[in-house]
């Protein structure tokens, strides 16, 4: 009986060490929220068409990504509860204010109906005073089409509707501008 109590205590201490190690690793990695200052490009000779999908705008109208062909597109997948998304939003708003006539900004909120709704996404944008166009992926059509596994993710699409590059994770302003240079 005494031996089983010692084994239980040793197992509990080992489990606590594993949890403590995971917390330390998480805190170290979460401090690196800024994307590296590089942008990978599609070096393939074959251009890859951007997958088309439907979404709704802030007024509830259905919009298709293909409606944007003719002007470069910055497509950003985000949610209002996502802290890394919140970090990058001011960069998008500043650059949109400067280049919004030349480039479509599609800030696509991933709506799951629980932790993120159209209402919570809209409230966050209004509360922050952002002026870029906001869209909602209510059926996750866009996230499935692009294989989004984590947010934020930003995709850069040229004016002919071909994928050029993308960044998974928080993007800084200089990386955002480099991505836009590649699609203009």
Secondary structure, DSSP 8 states (H G I E B T S, - for coil): -HHHHHHHHHHHHHHHHHHHHHHHHHHHHHT--B--S---B---SS-EE----EEEETTS-EEEGGGGTTSEEEEEEE-TT-HHHHHHHHHHHHHHHHHTTTEEEEEEEE--SSS--HHHHHHHHHHHT--S-EEEETT-HHHHHTT--SS-EEEEE-TTSEEEEEEESB--HHHHHHHHHHH-
